[in-house]
Amino acid sequence: MDKEEALRFLDEHINRRLTREGIDDSSLENMRSLLSSLGDPQLDFPLVHITGTNGKGSTSAISSNLFSKMGLKVGTYSSPHVSSITERIQINTTPIDDDEFADLVSHLALVKPLLDTAPSWFELMTAAAFRCFADNAVDVAVVEVGMLGRFDATNVADAKVAVITNVGFDHTDGSGDWRRKLAWEKAGIIKKDSILCLGETDEKLEELFLAESPRQIYRRNIDFECVENDLAVGGRQLSLRSLEATYENIFLRQHGRHQGNNASIALAAAEAFLESELPEEIVNAAFADVNLPGRFEVLNSSPLFVLDGAHNPPGAIAAAQTLKNGFAHTGKRVLIVGMTEEKDAQWMLSSFEAEQYDLVVCTQAESPRSMPAEELSNIASSQNQNVLTCAKPEDALEKAFEYAREEDVILGSGSMYVVGALREAFESYE
């Protein structure tokens, strides 16, 4: 089986986690059966398990960098990918190659006939990651939850350190006490022997996390915090108080004030796992080397072209603030936007401050979940008079660059699917 055959095999499987049909505690039995047929690889390594409405990807990447710079062999599992599916499974912060990916999936194809229930796409990918980490004898696995936590396929593994970045509006219709419902689901990654690094600061939700009986809990602004968070060329200049030490004047190669919070909880998680402070030179090296494709990624300077995978209102607000406060530009602004159909497009566009852009270009990615570009354009027209519709992201990119001058700025966002398509289009754009 080669990579293309592996992708076809995966695409034959329904992704139950996207529809949440039949998602309850019994759904994890399917994942347990799949892993049992592979020899239970999730038992072969300690785990840092990360969930939260926003910041999971950044926290995972920073934590993985810290472990790698400390000399540990680290496996990282994250989603979604931007350019290649192999980005989801990394060893020492490097995506696995196509041959290893194909070999992992071929093993899954061999054991599938032994299962009573066909696994989902995400269950197969998660099993491939766990098998990869066991085969590579990693010292630690940093695993990002796919959705919420309690019933996510990744939650068949027990976390030594559980990380909850925050609880915000996503994967909910907003009915009832939605924050408590989401917090309860995210709290599900906490096991009785877990150390919990808690980034959510709402005291009314804390009882839900304590109910899972973590062995130890470290709280943002009490046990760890970002003390100083200043704009710097190419990123942020931070001072962080963590569990074991204070780290001064640390440069983080990521844009946006919100990255200070991600950096502080990632550092706390690494210290909790290692049960010691980290050498400051290690922290400096790890933070300066963080690479996050599609997370406020600058691809061009004249005009400024930025991609950010903001996929919910809090993420869109952070993207708008980062662009406004972190980049000095005197020209016009262009927003290329596309999103999945379950999103509240009015709220998302308002969070992006779409009304303040000189041009909004609505597009859609090649995904069955994408909101049609025409539908998004109709909604965007209520907030901005200058709206174009380009169903294909490559056409949207071309229109944006035709419109923009050297002093202007183009932001592409709305979902990681759209960001990935725009990134691919830019690489071939002339």
C-alpha positions as CSV (number, residue, x, y, z in Angstrom):
1,M,0.0,0.0,0.0
2,D,1.4,3.4,-1.0
3,K,0.3,6.8,0.3
4,E,-2.5,7.3,-2.2
5,E,-3.9,3.8,-1.5
6,A,-3.7,4.6,2.2
7,L,-5.7,7.8,1.7
8,R,-8.3,6.0,-0.3
9,F,-8.7,3.4,2.4
10,L,-9.2,6.1,5.1
11,D,-11.7,8.0,3.0
12,E,-13.9,4.9,2.8
13,H,-14.7,5.4,6.5
14,I,-17.3,7.7,7.9
15,N,-16.0,10.3,10.5
16,R,-18.6,9.8,13.2
17,R,-16.9,12.5,15.4
18,L,-18.1,15.2,13.0
19,T,-21.8,14.4,13.3
20,R,-21.6,13.2,16.9
21,E,-24.2,10.6,16.1
22,G,-24.3,7.9,18.8
23,I,-21.4,9.5,20.7
24,D,-21.4,8.3,24.3
25,D,-19.2,6.3,26.6
26,S,-19.9,3.1,24.7
27,S,-18.4,4.7,21.5
28,L,-14.9,4.3,23.0
29,E,-15.3,0.5,23.0
30,N,-14.9,0.7,19.2
31,M,-11.5,2.4,19.7
32,R,-10.5,0.0,22.4
33,S,-11.2,-3.0,20.2
34,L,-9.2,-1.4,17.4
35,L,-6.2,-0.8,19.6
36,S,-6.4,-4.2,21.2
37,S,-6.1,-5.8,17.7
38,L,-2.8,-3.7,17.4
39,G,-1.4,-4.8,20.7
40,D,-2.6,-1.8,22.8
41,P,0.1,0.5,21.7
42,Q,-1.3,3.4,23.8
43,L,0.0,1.6,26.9
44,D,3.6,1.8,25.8
45,F,4.4,5.5,26.5
46,P,3.4,8.3,28.9
47,L,1.0,10.9,27.6
48,V,0.5,14.7,27.8
49,H,-3.2,15.1,26.7
50,I,-4.4,18.5,25.5
51,T,-7.9,19.8,25.0
52,G,-9.5,23.3,25.0
53,T,-11.6,25.4,22.7
54,N,-8.6,27.4,21.4
55,G,-4.9,27.1,21.7
56,K,-4.6,23.3,21.5
57,G,-2.3,23.3,18.4
58,S,0.0,26.0,19.7
59,T,0.2,24.4,23.2
60,S,1.0,21.0,21.6
61,A,3.7,22.4,19.4
62,I,5.4,24.4,22.2
63,S,5.3,21.4,24.6
64,S,6.7,19.1,21.9
65,N,9.5,21.5,21.2
66,L,10.4,21.7,24.9
67,F,10.5,17.9,25.2
68,S,12.6,17.5,22.1
69,K,15.1,20.2,23.1
70,M,15.4,18.4,26.5
71,G,16.6,15.4,24.5
72,L,13.5,13.3,24.9
73,K,12.1,11.4,21.9
74,V,8.6,12.9,21.5
75,G,5.6,11.9,19.4
76,T,3.0,14.5,18.5
77,Y,-0.5,13.9,17.3
78,S,-2.6,16.9,16.2
79,S,-5.4,17.9,13.9
80,P,-6.3,19.1,11.4
81,H,-3.4,19.2,9.0
82,V,-2.7,22.1,6.6
83,S,-0.8,20.6,3.6
84,S,-0.3,16.9,4.2
85,I,-2.0,14.3,6.3
86,T,1.4,13.2,7.6
87,E,1.6,16.5,9.6
88,R,-0.8,15.0,12.1
89,I,1.8,12.4,13.3
90,Q,5.2,13.7,14.1
91,I,8.4,12.3,15.7
92,N,10.7,14.9,17.3
93,T,8.5,17.6,15.7
94,T,9.0,16.3,12.2
95,P,6.1,14.7,10.2
96,I,6.5,11.0,9.5
97,D,7.3,10.3,5.8
98,D,4.9,8.9,3.3
99,D,6.2,5.4,3.5
100,E,5.8,5.1,7.2
101,F,2.3,6.6,6.9
102,A,1.3,4.0,4.3
103,D,2.8,1.2,6.4
104,L,0.8,2.2,9.4
105,V,-2.5,2.4,7.4
106,S,-1.8,-1.0,5.8
107,H,-1.6,-2.6,9.2
108,L,-5.0,-1.0,10.0
109,A,-6.4,-2.5,6.8
110,L,-5.2,-6.0,7.9
111,V,-6.9,-5.8,11.3
112,K,-10.1,-4.2,10.2
113,P,-11.8,-7.6,9.3
114,L,-11.2,-8.7,13.0
115,L,-13.5,-5.9,14.3
116,D,-17.2,-6.1,14.9
117,T,-17.8,-2.5,14.0
118,A,-16.1,-0.5,11.2
119,P,-13.9,2.2,12.7
120,S,-14.3,5.9,11.8
121,W,-11.7,7.9,9.9
122,F,-10.5,9.7,13.1
123,E,-10.3,6.4,15.0
124,L,-8.1,4.9,12.3
125,M,-5.8,8.0,12.3
126,T,-5.6,8.0,16.1
127,A,-4.7,4.3,16.1
128,A,-2.1,4.9,13.5
129,A,-0.5,7.6,15.7
130,F,-0.5,5.4,18.8
131,R,1.0,2.5,16.8
132,C,3.7,4.9,15.4
133,F,4.6,6.2,18.9
134,A,5.0,2.7,20.2
135,D,7.0,1.5,17.2
136,N,9.3,4.5,17.6
137,A,9.6,4.0,21.4
138,V,8.9,7.6,22.2
139,D,9.6,8.9,25.7
140,V,6.5,11.0,25.7
141,A,3.5,11.5,23.4
142,V,1.8,14.9,23.2
143,V,-1.7,14.2,22.0
144,E,-4.3,16.8,21.0
145,V,-7.9,16.0,21.4
146,G,-9.9,15.9,18.2
147,M,-13.2,17.2,19.6
148,L,-14.1,18.1,23.2
149,G,-12.5,15.2,25.1
150,R,-14.5,12.7,27.2
151,F,-15.7,10.6,24.2
152,D,-12.9,11.5,21.8
153,A,-11.0,8.6,20.3
154,T,-7.8,9.8,21.9
155,N,-9.3,9.4,25.4
156,V,-8.6,5.6,25.5
157,A,-5.1,6.6,26.7
158,D,-4.5,7.7,30.3
159,A,-2.8,11.1,30.6
160,K,0.1,11.6,33.0
161,V,-0.5,15.3,32.4
162,A,-3.9,16.6,31.3
163,V,-4.0,20.1,29.8
164,I,-7.2,22.2,29.5
165,T,-6.4,25.5,27.8
166,N,-9.9,27.1,28.1
167,V,-13.6,26.6,27.6
168,G,-15.2,28.8,24.9
169,F,-18.0,28.7,22.3
170,D,-17.5,25.9,19.8
171,H,-19.2,22.6,19.1
172,T,-22.4,23.8,20.8
173,D,-25.7,25.3,19.8
174,G,-25.4,27.7,22.8
175,S,-28.5,26.3,24.5
176,G,-28.8,25.9,28.3
177,D,-25.7,26.1,30.5
178,W,-23.4,25.4,27.5
179,R,-20.2,26.3,29.3
180,R,-20.8,23.7,32.0
181,K,-21.6,21.1,29.4
182,L,-18.5,21.8,27.4
183,A,-16.4,21.9,30.6
184,W,-17.7,18.5,31.6
185,E,-16.8,17.0,28.3
186,K,-13.3,18.5,28.4
187,A,-12.8,17.3,32.0
188,G,-13.1,13.8,30.7
189,I,-9.4,13.6,29.8
190,I,-8.5,13.9,33.4
191,K,-7.7,10.5,35.0
192,K,-7.3,9.8,38.7
193,D,-3.5,9.7,38.5
194,S,-3.3,12.7,36.1
195,I,-1.6,16.0,36.9
196,L,-4.0,18.8,35.6
197,C,-2.7,22.0,34.1
198,L,-5.8,24.2,34.0
199,G,-5.9,27.3,31.8
200,E,-9.6,28.0,32.2
201,T,-10.0,30.7,34.9
202,D,-13.8,30.6,35.5
203,E,-14.1,29.5,39.2
204,K,-17.7,28.3,38.6
205,L,-16.4,25.5,36.4
206,E,-13.6,24.3,38.7
207,E,-15.7,21.8,40.5
208,L,-16.2,19.9,37.3
209,F,-12.5,19.4,36.9
210,L,-12.0,18.6,40.5
211,A,-14.7,15.9,40.3
212,E,-12.4,13.9,38.1
213,S,-10.0,13.6,41.0
214,P,-6.7,14.6,39.5
215,R,-3.6,13.8,41.5
216,Q,-2.5,17.4,41.4
217,I,-3.9,20.6,39.9
218,Y,-2.0,23.6,38.7
219,R,-4.1,26.7,37.9
220,R,-3.4,29.7,35.5
221,N,-2.7,32.9,37.4
222,I,-2.1,31.0,40.6
223,D,0.6,28.4,39.8
224,F,1.7,29.6,36.4
225,E,1.1,32.7,34.3
226,C,2.4,34.9,31.5
227,V,3.8,37.9,33.5
228,E,5.0,40.0,30.6
229,N,3.8,39.8,27.0
230,D,5.3,42.3,24.6
231,L,5.3,42.7,20.8
232,A,8.6,41.8,19.2
233,V,9.9,41.6,15.7
234,G,8.7,38.2,14.4
235,G,6.8,37.2,17.5
236,R,6.4,38.0,21.2
237,Q,8.8,38.7,24.1
238,L,7.6,36.9,27.2
239,S,8.3,36.6,30.9
240,L,6.7,33.4,32.3
241,R,6.2,32.3,35.9
242,S,5.9,28.6,36.0
243,L,5.7,25.8,38.5
244,E,9.4,25.6,39.3
245,A,10.9,28.9,38.1
246,T,10.5,32.3,36.4
247,Y,11.8,32.6,32.9
248,E,12.6,36.2,31.8
249,N,12.8,37.7,28.3
250,I,11.9,34.6,26.3
251,F,11.3,35.2,22.6
252,L,8.4,33.2,21.1
253,R,8.3,32.9,17.3
254,Q,4.5,33.2,17.2
255,H,2.2,36.2,16.6
256,G,-0.6,37.3,18.8
257,R,-0.9,38.2,22.5
258,H,-3.0,35.1,23.1
259,Q,0.2,33.0,22.4
260,G,1.5,34.1,25.8
261,N,-1.2,32.1,27.5
262,N,-0.4,29.1,25.3
263,A,3.3,29.4,26.1
264,S,2.7,29.5,29.8
265,I,0.5,26.4,30.0
266,A,2.8,24.5,27.6
267,L,5.8,25.3,29.9
268,A,3.8,24.3,33.0
269,A,2.8,21.0,31.3
270,A,6.5,20.2,30.5
271,E,7.6,21.0,34.0
272,A,4.7,18.9,35.5
273,F,5.7,16.0,33.3
274,L,9.4,16.2,34.1
275,E,8.9,17.2,37.7
276,S,11.6,19.9,37.5
277,E,12.4,23.3,36.0
278,L,13.8,23.5,32.6
279,P,17.2,25.1,31.7
280,E,16.5,28.7,30.5
281,E,18.6,28.0,27.4
282,I,16.3,25.1,26.5
283,V,13.2,27.2,26.9
284,N,14.8,30.0,24.7
285,A,15.7,27.5,22.0
286,A,12.4,25.7,22.0
287,F,10.3,28.9,21.9
288,A,12.3,30.5,19.2
289,D,12.0,27.4,17.0
290,V,8.2,26.9,17.1
291,N,6.7,26.3,13.6
292,L,3.0,26.3,13.3
293,P,1.7,26.3,9.6
294,G,-1.6,28.0,9.3
295,R,-1.5,29.7,12.7
296,F,-1.1,33.4,11.9
297,E,1.5,32.4,9.4
298,V,3.1,35.2,7.3
299,L,3.6,34.0,3.7
300,N,4.3,37.3,1.9
301,S,5.4,40.8,2.9
302,S,4.4,43.1,0.0
303,P,1.4,42.9,0.2
304,L,1.3,41.3,3.6
305,F,-0.4,37.9,3.3
306,V,-1.3,36.1,6.5
307,L,-3.1,32.7,7.0
308,D,-4.8,31.8,10.3
309,G,-6.9,28.8,10.9
310,A,-9.4,30.6,13.2
311,H,-12.5,28.4,13.2
312,N,-14.7,29.9,15.9
313,P,-15.6,33.4,17.2
314,P,-12.9,33.5,19.9
315,G,-10.3,32.5,17.3
316,A,-11.6,35.1,14.8
317,I,-11.5,37.8,17.5
318,A,-7.9,36.8,18.3
319,A,-6.9,36.9,14.6
320,A,-8.5,40.4,14.1
321,Q,-6.7,41.7,17.2
322,T,-3.4,40.2,16.2
323,L,-3.6,41.7,12.7
324,K,-4.6,45.1,14.1
325,N,-2.1,45.3,17.0
326,G,0.8,43.3,15.7
327,F,1.3,44.7,12.2
328,A,1.7,48.3,11.1
329,H,0.1,48.7,7.7
330,T,-1.2,51.8,6.0
331,G,-3.0,50.3,3.0
332,K,-6.3,48.5,2.4
333,R,-7.4,45.2,3.9
334,V,-8.7,42.1,2.1
335,L,-10.3,39.2,3.9
336,I,-10.5,35.8,2.2
337,V,-12.9,33.7,4.2
338,G,-14.5,30.3,4.1
339,M,-16.0,28.2,6.8
340,T,-17.8,25.0,7.6
341,E,-21.6,24.9,7.3
342,E,-22.3,24.4,11.0
343,K,-20.7,27.7,11.9
344,D,-22.7,30.9,12.7
345,A,-21.4,32.9,9.7
346,Q,-22.8,36.2,11.0
347,W,-21.1,35.9,14.3
348,M,-17.8,34.7,12.7
349,L,-17.7,37.5,10.2
350,S,-18.5,40.1,12.9
351,S,-15.7,38.6,15.0
352,F,-13.3,39.0,12.1
353,E,-14.5,42.7,11.9
354,A,-15.5,42.0,8.2
355,E,-17.2,45.4,8.0
356,Q,-13.8,47.1,8.3
357,Y,-12.3,45.4,5.3
358,D,-12.1,47.0,1.9
359,L,-12.8,43.8,0.2
360,V,-14.2,40.4,1.4
361,V,-13.7,37.4,-0.8
362,C,-15.9,34.4,0.1
363,T,-14.7,30.9,-0.9
364,Q,-15.0,27.3,0.1
365,A,-12.7,24.3,0.6
366,E,-13.1,20.9,-1.0
367,S,-14.9,19.4,1.9
368,P,-18.5,18.1,2.2
369,R,-18.8,20.2,5.3
370,S,-17.9,23.5,3.6
371,M,-20.5,26.3,3.5
372,P,-21.2,27.2,-0.2
373,A,-19.3,30.3,-1.1
374,E,-22.5,31.9,-2.5
375,E,-24.3,31.4,0.8
376,L,-21.5,32.9,2.7
377,S,-21.3,35.9,0.3
378,N,-25.0,36.6,0.9
379,I,-24.4,36.7,4.6
380,A,-21.2,38.8,4.3
381,S,-23.1,41.3,2.1
382,S,-25.1,42.4,5.2
383,Q,-21.8,43.5,6.8
384,N,-19.8,44.8,3.9
385,Q,-20.8,46.2,0.5
386,N,-17.7,45.0,-1.3
387,V,-18.0,41.2,-1.5
388,L,-16.8,38.8,-4.1
389,T,-17.6,35.1,-4.6
390,C,-14.9,32.7,-5.7
391,A,-15.9,29.1,-5.1
392,K,-12.3,27.9,-5.6
393,P,-9.7,29.1,-3.1
394,E,-7.1,29.5,-5.8
395,D,-9.4,31.9,-7.6
396,A,-10.0,33.8,-4.4
397,L,-6.3,34.2,-3.8
398,E,-5.8,35.5,-7.4
399,K,-8.6,38.0,-7.0
400,A,-7.1,39.2,-3.7
401,F,-3.6,39.7,-5.1
402,E,-5.0,41.4,-8.2
403,Y,-6.8,43.9,-5.9
404,A,-4.0,44.4,-3.3
405,R,-1.1,46.8,-3.6
406,E,2.3,46.4,-1.9
407,E,1.2,48.4,1.2
408,D,-2.0,46.4,1.6
409,V,-2.8,43.3,3.8
410,I,-4.6,40.0,2.9
411,L,-5.9,37.7,5.7
412,G,-7.1,34.2,4.7
413,S,-9.1,32.5,7.4
414,G,-12.3,30.8,8.6
415,S,-11.2,27.2,8.8
416,M,-8.1,25.1,8.5
417,Y,-9.5,23.5,5.4
418,V,-9.6,26.9,3.7
419,V,-6.2,27.9,5.1
420,G,-4.7,24.6,3.7
421,A,-6.2,25.3,0.3
422,L,-5.0,28.9,0.2
423,R,-1.5,27.8,1.3
424,E,-1.3,25.3,-1.5
425,A,-2.6,27.8,-4.0
426,F,0.0,30.4,-2.8
427,E,2.9,27.9,-3.3
428,S,2.0,27.6,-7.0
429,Y,0.9,31.3,-7.4
430,E,2.9,33.4,-9.8
